[in-house]
Amino acid sequence: MIELKNITYTYNRDEPSARVALDGVSLTLGDGDFVGLIGHTGSGKSTLVQIIAGLLAPPSGTVAVDGTDFADYKTAARELRKRVGLVFQYPEHQLFEETVYKDIAFGPKNQKLSESEIDARVREAARRVNLEDELLEKSPFDLSGGQKRRVAIAGVVAMKPETLILDEPTAGLDPYGRDELLNLLKELHGDWCRTIVLVSHSMEDIARTVSTAAVMNGGRMVMRGPIDEIFSKGDELRSMGLNTPQISRIVDGLIKAGVPLEHNIFTVKAAADSIEKLVRSKQ
């Protein structure tokens, strides 16, 4: 479990261009959580996940890992980096090795594992993200965009992080690649990575993937709860420049028009199931 309490962070502190990114943010990530982190651009999402991953040191606030409060962030950061894997937005831009195998192996090598363990990690991580064995000896720069992204994710997954954080992982992908990646995250959760944080501005991705969500606005954590509870607050979300999933708005419009569909529908599948149920009841 990772617990952040009253975390603040200001870019360019003590300068005229100073900007507060986080203002007293508290967040608990429990073992087994699958959390969606929502917020418009500039809300503080990316800053928060970098602190969780041990990459940015907040000037104030406390961090606890598995119930142990750390007196200083430097000590906490060492522990966080052992446990947390962060996949940045457009991670394929960070590929640099001459083969897919070497790129995936980079993290495990830095963990100073044996060659046999590194090999096992690389092959298992590749399998987990649906990369065929024959791709391992290819250059990552010869792969498709979706394959490159899976290579980058495999490089983080190969380090076996307890918590996996992905910052806008579906950005720039076509619908097929988006579906494939979201299904991959569901497969990784609980089995390979016990806790996953999905950072996204796509309400559709959040609705179909996570169980709970946390909403950032103006550097503050303004909501946290089950996904149906979050999306039931459509007016509040819209006031922050966010929205409910498009299918929810369509269903709400049908309900207002007199179609007796179920409320709190957030995915296309749930809408299809509700329509099918209605049709059968009329037969």
DRENTORTOR-154577 format. One record per residue: x, y, z of N, C-alpha, C in turn; residue number from 1. Coordinates in pm, whole numbers, plus 50000, padded with zeros to 5 digits. Last residue first. Layout:
X|Y|Z|X|Y|Z|X|Y|Z|NUM
...
***
This chain:
45864|49145|47391|45824|49036|47300|45714|48949|47361|283
45955|49321|47571|45842|49366|47490|45788|49254|47400|282
46177|49210|47682|46061|49229|47770|45936|49270|47693|281
46355|49225|47473|46300|49094|47510|46177|49107|47599|280
46411|49500|47479|46347|49440|47362|46283|49307|47398|279
46541|49525|47729|46417|49596|47702|46341|49532|47587|278
46769|49368|47683|46676|49332|47792|46540|49397|47770|277
46889|49518|47481|46845|49381|47454|46743|49334|47558|276
46946|49751|47624|46854|49757|47511|46801|49618|47479|275
47131|49648|47809|47008|49710|47857|46904|49717|47747|274
47337|49561|47642|47269|49464|47729|47135|49520|47776|273
47416|49805|47530|47362|49699|47444|47284|49598|47526|272
47512|49932|47761|47399|49989|47688|47333|49884|47600|271
47726|49767|47827|47616|49780|47922|47492|49837|47854|270
47884|49811|47596|47832|49677|47626|47713|49684|47722|269
47951|50079|47622|47868|50037|47509|47808|49900|47537|268
47922|50205|47960|47994|50138|47853|47897|50097|47743|267
47760|50315|48153|47883|50388|48119|47964|50322|48008|266
47455|50381|48307|47521|50301|48204|47641|50380|48152|265
47265|50482|48495|47405|50455|48530|47469|50355|48435|264
46944|50318|48431|47030|50434|48457|47173|50387|48486|263
46793|50131|48164|46850|50139|48298|46936|50264|48311|262
46521|50269|47965|46649|50199|47983|46696|50214|48127|261
46254|50339|47839|46279|50294|47977|46406|50209|47991|260
46236|50634|47662|46278|50495|47649|46319|50443|47788|259
46180|50905|47685|46076|50810|47723|46113|50664|47706|258
46374|51088|47654|46277|51079|47544|46170|50975|47571|257
46533|51039|47870|46453|51163|47873|46346|51162|47763|256
46652|50805|47770|46565|50798|47888|46475|50921|47896|255
46802|50911|47562|46694|50816|47533|46597|50806|47649|254
46983|51067|47709|46893|51131|47614|46775|51042|47578|253
47118|50867|47847|47041|50966|47923|46941|51037|47832|252
47243|50741|47630|47142|50669|47707|47055|50766|47786|251
47421|50948|47557|47322|50897|47461|47208|50827|47535|250
47574|50972|47784|47495|51087|47742|47388|51045|47642|249
47695|50723|47787|47609|50763|47899|47518|50877|47859|248
47851|50730|47561|47737|50639|47562|47642|50672|47676|247
48051|50913|47639|47955|50950|47536|47832|50860|47538|246
48108|50941|47994|48128|50876|47865|48017|50910|47766|245
48099|51283|48121|48072|51141|48135|48098|51074|48000|244
48370|51520|48139|48238|51478|48100|48218|51333|48137|243
48542|51829|48226|48538|51686|48198|48397|51649|48155|242
48552|52083|48322|48600|52061|48186|48606|51915|48149|241
48430|52106|48560|48577|52098|48563|48636|52073|48424|240
48166|52090|48505|48214|52218|48558|48366|52223|48564|239
48145|51822|48442|48142|51921|48333|48191|52058|48380|238
48148|51713|48699|48256|51684|48605|48260|51788|48494|237
47905|51812|48798|48031|51850|48862|48150|51826|48769|236
47726|51682|48624|47731|51829|48628|47861|51877|48691|235
47769|51406|48680|47801|51464|48550|47813|51614|48552|234
47800|51206|48880|47814|51349|48909|47852|51425|48783|233
47814|50949|48807|47679|50997|48839|47681|51148|48867|232
48079|50892|48787|48010|50932|48665|47866|50975|48689|231
48132|50821|49058|48199|50935|48995|48119|50985|48875|230
47974|50592|49091|47951|50710|49177|48012|50834|49114|229
48087|50418|48912|47950|50460|48890|47914|50583|48974|228
48346|50385|49021|48330|50451|48893|48188|50497|48868|227
48392|50472|49368|48358|50376|49261|48321|50449|49133|226
48618|50756|49434|48514|50659|49465|48492|50562|49352|225
48691|51090|49479|48749|50955|49479|48637|50859|49516|224
48757|51433|49394|48666|51318|49404|48746|51189|49412|223
48965|51614|49407|48830|51662|49437|48727|51551|49447|222
49278|51698|49478|49200|51576|49460|49057|51609|49504|221
49420|51979|49301|49359|51917|49419|49288|51788|49381|220
49504|52112|49076|49605|52065|49171|49551|52001|49296|219
49266|52156|48933|49340|52268|48990|49441|52227|49094|218
49158|51836|48997|49118|51965|48940|49195|52075|49010|217
49121|51484|48959|49205|51599|48992|49148|51724|48926|216
48958|51203|49084|48948|51317|48993|49032|51433|49046|215
48978|50856|49069|49012|50975|49146|49018|51091|49047|214
48783|50555|49066|48847|50668|49000|48874|50779|49099|213
48762|50195|49033|48745|50320|49108|48818|50431|49034|212
48795|50011|48828|48686|49991|48925|48658|50116|49006|211
48858|50046|48470|48891|50055|48612|48769|50029|48700|210
48749|50007|48201|48870|49941|48249|48882|49936|48401|209
48544|50154|48097|48549|50014|48060|48664|49937|48125|208
48585|50413|48197|48461|50341|48227|48473|50192|48202|207
48833|50492|48088|48818|50475|48232|48698|50387|48264|206
48770|50509|47816|48874|50416|47862|48859|50387|48011|205
48573|50710|47827|48538|50578|47777|48640|50474|47823|204
48707|50933|47912|48609|50875|48004|48568|50735|47959|203
49028|51014|47876|48921|50945|47803|48826|50879|47902|202
49238|51103|48006|49131|51202|47991|49013|51141|47917|201
49415|50902|48247|49351|50921|48117|49252|51036|48121|200
49611|50670|48405|49590|50814|48390|49531|50838|48252|199
49565|50401|48601|49549|50441|48462|49517|50590|48458|198
49742|50201|48809|49684|50334|48801|49683|50374|48653|197
49721|49885|48965|49740|49961|48841|49671|50097|48854|196
49865|49628|49157|49793|49755|49157|49824|49830|49028|195
50001|49394|49086|49888|49388|49179|49802|49513|49176|194
50087|49257|48791|50100|49383|48866|49978|49396|48957|193
50011|48994|48733|50150|49035|48717|50179|49164|48795|192
49749|48977|48850|49831|48859|48824|49978|48897|48819|191
49643|49229|48890|49622|49127|48990|49710|49005|48974|190
49650|49306|48549|49607|49344|48684|49584|49224|48773|189
49693|49204|48296|49808|49224|48384|49766|49246|48529|188
49438|49206|48186|49506|49077|48204|49624|49091|48301|187
49388|49478|48173|49301|49394|48254|49367|49260|48285|186
49583|49551|47989|49592|49600|48127|49505|49517|48221|185
49484|49427|47757|49612|49386|47813|49623|49428|47960|184
49260|49579|47707|49243|49438|47743|49369|49383|47807|183
49390|49815|47636|49306|49813|47756|49279|49670|47802|182
49519|49732|47397|49597|49776|47513|49514|49771|47641|181
49305|49667|47227|49406|49567|47259|49483|49604|47385|180
49174|49912|47205|49106|49797|47265|49206|49693|47311|179
49378|50061|47076|49325|50104|47206|49259|49986|47278|178
49405|49925|46834|49518|49930|46927|49476|49970|47066|177
49148|49976|46727|49192|49839|46752|49307|49837|46854|176
49145|50264|46708|49050|50191|46794|49092|50047|46826|175
49495|50373|46724|49367|50356|46655|49274|50273|46743|174
49661|50595|46957|49635|50462|46902|49503|50460|46826|173
49697|50840|47082|49749|50823|46947|49723|50687|46884|172
49694|50710|47407|49703|50830|47324|49764|50798|47187|171
49679|50507|47586|49615|50484|47457|49624|50604|47364|170
49807|50589|47824|49869|50485|47742|49805|50463|47605|169
49831|50814|48015|49765|50824|47884|49818|50717|47788|168
50056|50661|48201|50011|50798|48175|49961|50807|48032|167
50033|50404|48428|50040|50434|48286|49977|50570|48260|166
50190|50222|48678|50121|50346|48645|50141|50373|48497|165
50180|49944|48885|50208|49989|48749|50123|50113|48721|164
50322|49803|49166|50227|49902|49118|50271|49951|48980|163
50519|49615|49170|50396|49584|49242|50284|49678|49196|162
50696|49535|48870|50656|49633|48971|50528|49588|49041|161
50879|49369|48708|50781|49317|48802|50744|49419|48910|160
51028|49440|48499|51088|49466|48631|50995|49424|48745|159
50867|49396|48282|50974|49299|48307|51042|49321|48441|158
50711|49625|48264|50651|49505|48323|50759|49403|48361|157
50884|49790|48122|50850|49823|48260|50797|49700|48332|156
50901|49657|47879|51025|49694|47947|51001|49732|48092|155
50634|49641|47802|50702|49518|47844|50831|49550|47919|154
50598|49904|47720|50528|49857|47840|50594|49731|47893|153
50757|49899|47489|50788|49992|47598|50722|49950|47728|152
50619|49706|47339|50759|49684|47378|50796|49772|47497|151
50378|49837|47301|50379|49715|47382|50521|49678|47425|150
50463|50041|47134|50409|50076|47266|50410|49955|47357|149
50540|49895|46908|50640|49973|46982|50590|50005|47123|148
50288|49799|46830|50390|49705|46877|50499|49778|46956|147
50165|50038|46749|50109|49960|46860|50210|49862|46918|146
50333|50111|46534|50317|50197|46650|50265|50123|46771|145
50536|49831|46422|50423|49923|46411|50414|50007|46538|144
50899|49818|46399|50768|49769|46438|50660|49874|46415|143
51151|49904|46366|51089|49843|46249|50947|49796|46278|142
51247|49983|46605|51209|50090|46513|51150|50038|46382|141
51335|49762|46737|51205|49817|46777|51155|49925|46681|140
51465|49510|46529|51482|49645|46580|51345|49699|46621|139
51421|49166|46642|51404|49276|46546|51440|49410|46611|138
51422|48973|46828|51551|49005|46768|51540|49113|46660|137
51152|48954|46900|51251|48991|47002|51386|49031|46942|136
50975|48857|46717|50997|49001|46718|51112|49042|46811|135
50945|48589|46762|51026|48628|46646|51052|48778|46641|134
50767|48577|46979|50909|48553|47001|50996|48603|46885|133
50520|48842|46978|50569|48711|46935|50720|48699|46954|132
50362|48997|47242|50467|49013|47142|50521|48876|47106|131
50169|49025|47451|50134|48969|47320|50233|49006|47210|130
50247|49089|47700|50197|49200|47619|50172|49158|47473|129
50335|48845|47796|50225|48912|47864|50165|49025|47781|128
50553|48790|47634|50432|48708|47622|50312|48779|47682|127
50728|48980|47735|50687|48986|47594|50560|48906|47573|126
50757|48882|47995|50698|49015|47974|50649|49029|47831|125
50882|48637|47939|50750|48638|48003|50682|48772|47983|124
51120|48724|47824|51029|48640|47747|50889|48637|47807|123
51233|48878|48033|51210|48935|47901|51105|48855|47825|122
51253|48691|48244|51170|48810|48259|51134|48868|48122|121
51435|48507|48140|51300|48463|48175|51205|48582|48186|120
51660|48672|48112|51601|48608|47994|51457|48565|48022|119
51706|48736|48381|51676|48842|48284|51606|48783|48162|118
51767|48484|48481|51647|48551|48529|51606|48663|48434|117
52005|48435|48343|51892|48343|48325|51762|48407|48371|116
52167|48643|48435|52133|48636|48293|52012|48546|48270|115
52041|48785|48746|52125|48691|48671|52078|48688|48525|114
52000|49141|48800|51953|49003|48804|52050|48914|48725|113
52025|49420|48837|52138|49329|48863|52092|49185|48885|112
51850|49600|48755|51818|49538|48884|51923|49435|48925|111
51944|49649|48506|51974|49748|48610|51936|49700|48749|110
51826|49432|48380|51972|49436|48393|52014|49535|48501|109
51552|49505|48385|51599|49392|48466|51752|49390|48482|108
51574|49727|48192|51536|49745|48333|51582|49630|48422|107
51658|49598|47949|51732|49709|48008|51701|49726|48157|106
51507|49409|47819|51602|49361|47921|51670|49475|47997|105
51369|49546|47626|51293|49491|47739|51385|49452|47853|104
51588|49601|47459|51510|49711|47517|51432|49662|47638|103
51678|49351|47382|51765|49435|47464|51688|49550|47529|102
51453|49265|47228|51500|49190|47346|51581|49280|47438|101
51449|49447|47018|51339|49446|47114|51382|49377|47243|100
51773|49596|46958|51673|49491|46942|51564|49506|47048|99
51912|49827|47015|51914|49779|46877|51817|49665|46852|98
51734|50074|47221|51827|49963|47198|51815|49911|47054|97
51541|50269|47256|51672|50312|47208|51767|50196|47175|96
51231|50425|47331|51302|50305|47287|51436|50347|47227|95
51086|50648|47385|51201|50623|47472|51274|50493|47436|94
50866|50655|47229|50970|50755|47199|51096|50732|47282|93
50693|50478|47343|50774|50428|47232|50882|50527|47192|92
50541|50617|47526|50664|50552|47574|50753|50501|47462|91
50333|50826|47535|50413|50795|47416|50546|50728|47456|90
50365|50886|47883|50288|50904|47760|50381|50891|47641|89
50543|50629|48071|50512|50766|48032|50423|50770|47907|88
50492|50407|48313|50497|50412|48168|50451|50552|48127|87
50653|50313|48603|50580|50421|48537|50602|50415|48387|86
50634|50098|48878|50677|50113|48740|50591|50217|48672|85
50733|50061|49212|50644|50128|49117|50709|50135|48979|84
50921|49953|49384|50787|49894|49381|50699|49945|49268|83
51156|50089|49380|51162|49942|49380|51027|49880|49349|82
51074|50349|49405|51130|50307|49276|51145|50157|49267|81
50996|50355|49675|50896|50365|49570|50949|50315|49436|80
51242|50344|49806|51147|50235|49824|51042|50236|49713|79
51352|50585|49724|51424|50461|49696|51330|50341|49706|78
51161|50764|49826|51176|50750|49682|51250|50622|49645|77
51200|50755|50103|51077|50702|50047|51092|50674|49898|76
51444|50888|50114|51435|50748|50159|51311|50683|50101|75
51361|51136|50016|51469|51063|49949|51467|50916|49987|74
51168|51230|50193|51124|51176|50065|51235|51099|49995|73
51187|51130|50536|51224|51218|50425|51192|51149|50294|72
51059|50950|50702|51089|51084|50755|51127|51181|50644|71
50788|50749|50611|50927|50785|50588|50951|50930|50630|70
50588|50509|50767|50604|50650|50732|50752|50683|50719|69
50464|50206|50668|50585|50269|50723|50593|50413|50675|68
50250|50093|50536|50232|50133|50675|50352|50200|50739|67
50343|50055|50274|50307|49939|50358|50304|49975|50506|66
50475|50368|50290|50472|50248|50208|50451|50129|50299|65
50392|50712|50292|50402|50587|50367|50392|50471|50269|64
50490|51047|50290|50470|50926|50210|50487|50806|50301|63
50373|51386|50336|50438|51263|50381|50401|51146|50291|62
50452|51735|50275|50366|51618|50270|50444|51495|50312|61
50662|51937|50059|50589|51911|50183|50491|51796|50162|60
50802|51931|49823|50859|52007|49935|50786|51985|50067|59
50846|51615|49656|50758|51724|49700|50819|51799|49817|58
51050|51511|49399|51047|51526|49545|50956|51642|49585|57
50988|51273|49150|50983|51415|49187|50970|51426|49339|56
51006|50996|49144|51085|51074|49048|51088|51223|49080|55
50849|50801|49264|50978|50835|49323|51066|50919|49236|54
50595|50754|49178|50700|50668|49124|50838|50701|49178|53
50455|50957|49300|50428|50819|49342|50539|50726|49296|52
50557|51167|49146|50588|51161|49290|50565|51020|49342|51
50442|51105|48903|50588|51106|48913|50634|51105|49059|50
50174|51135|48962|50223|50999|48937|50376|50995|48940|49
50160|51419|48999|50128|51326|49108|50187|51188|49083|48
50221|51516|48745|50308|51549|48859|50286|51450|48972|47
50000|51421|48603|50135|51372|48570|50234|51401|48682|46
49782|51563|48731|49789|51417|48723|49933|51367|48702|45
49731|51834|48737|49827|51781|48833|49847|51632|48826|44
49586|51964|48544|49519|51941|48673|49613|51884|48779|43
49682|51995|48290|49724|52092|48389|49662|52073|48526|42
49398|51872|48123|49539|51908|48112|49574|52017|48213|41
49161|51728|48361|49198|51795|48236|49347|51828|48237|40
49147|51396|48497|49162|51540|48513|49200|51603|48381|39
49176|51086|48674|49111|51170|48574|49139|51317|48603|38
49288|50774|48711|49319|50909|48755|49276|51004|48643|37
49150|50473|48814|49160|50568|48705|49185|50706|48761|36
49286|50184|48963|49236|50320|48980|49253|50400|48851|35
49260|49904|49112|49272|49942|48970|49205|50079|48961|34
49419|49748|49394|49339|49856|49335|49364|49866|49184|33
49589|49567|49511|49482|49515|49428|49395|49621|49365|32
49656|49754|49794|49695|49634|49721|49574|49580|49644|31
49571|50103|49751|49572|49977|49822|49612|49861|49733|30
49677|50414|49763|49669|50306|49665|49681|50175|49741|29
49551|50722|49863|49594|50589|49907|49572|50489|49795|28
49628|51065|49875|49581|50952|49794|49636|50823|49852|27
49607|51416|49889|49620|51290|49962|49560|51179|49878|26
49744|51734|49826|49682|51613|49771|49711|51492|49860|25
49810|52013|49852|49755|51934|49962|49685|51808|49918|24
49831|52079|49542|49800|52161|49659|49730|52075|49764|23
50042|52079|49262|49968|51999|49360|49952|52081|49487|22
50135|52296|49114|50083|52179|49044|50001|52090|49136|21
50169|52635|49093|50133|52528|49186|50071|52413|49107|20
50437|52798|48950|50304|52742|48925|50278|52626|49019|19
50640|53086|48897|50600|52974|48983|50457|52930|48953|18
50758|53293|48762|50680|53197|48682|50631|53078|48765|17
50912|53427|48949|50786|53489|48904|50696|53392|48828|16
51023|53184|49192|51041|53260|49069|50908|53322|49027|15
50989|53007|49397|51064|53130|49426|51098|53209|49300|14
50964|52720|49184|50944|52787|49313|51036|52907|49328|13
50906|52583|48944|50976|52713|48943|50950|52791|49072|12
50613|52416|49058|50718|52430|48957|50774|52572|48964|11
50532|52270|49359|50528|52394|49283|50644|52396|49185|10
50335|52050|49546|50447|52062|49452|50427|52188|49369|9
50233|51863|49833|50233|51985|49752|50351|51981|49656|8
50033|51627|50000|50146|51650|49911|50128|51782|49835|7
49878|51508|50210|49900|51653|50199|50024|51688|50115|6
50007|51190|50183|49928|51279|50267|49973|51423|50248|5
49989|50875|50027|50039|51012|50021|49947|51101|50104|4
50065|50541|50050|49977|50646|50101|50049|50780|50097|3
50050|50222|49919|50121|50351|49912|50023|50459|49956|2
50084|49881|50000|50000|50000|50000|50088|50125|50000|1
***
